[in-house]
Amino acid sequence: MPKKVIYTREEIIEKAYEMLKSEGLNQITARTLAKKLKTSPAPIYGHFDSMEVLKDELVKKAREQFLNYIIKNYTEKPFLNAGMGFVIFAREESELFRAVFLMGNSDKEIILEFKDVIFSEVDKDERFRKVEEEKKEWLFNKCWTYTHGLATLTAMGLEKNNSNDGIKNNLLDLIVFFNDVFEK
């Protein structure tokens, strides 16, 4: 009888993470992951009580990677940094970006969680303390829409001016449009 292949928890997470990037979160099942590992689902359940526990690990890993991009200080403005980080993430991690933000296979909860992460970073911008909540939410949603569009074009290779300076200038064009929000 052939020897059973034993997988570590980390190896299972890594293979599942590869699947997340290429196929989206909802396509990861014990059966599909086991097939990729060339084993039965038993080793997966030996390390994880359920697939939901494994998926929580994947979301956590993706969130940490995403967070590293949006909290980085590209400029002196947290609001601009979050937008730049989002688009740079789309440029450098285009497969993961597509899996999380574009494929219909992703759970919308992960998108909302990532959006909340951005909002919490943006909220660190001192200028937001003067803006009423309703207006802040409106501004954030408009910026989210624009930035998501720019990130999508970047991830798909359609935005030619995708250097860090190009991304910054694109986002500053939008910020100039909303400048009066901060001045009132």
Helices and strands as residue ranges (DSSP letters): H 9-23, G 25-27, H 30-37, H 42-47, H 51-70, H 78-92, H 94-97, I 98-102, H 108-122, G 126-130, H 133-155, H 164-177, H 179-183
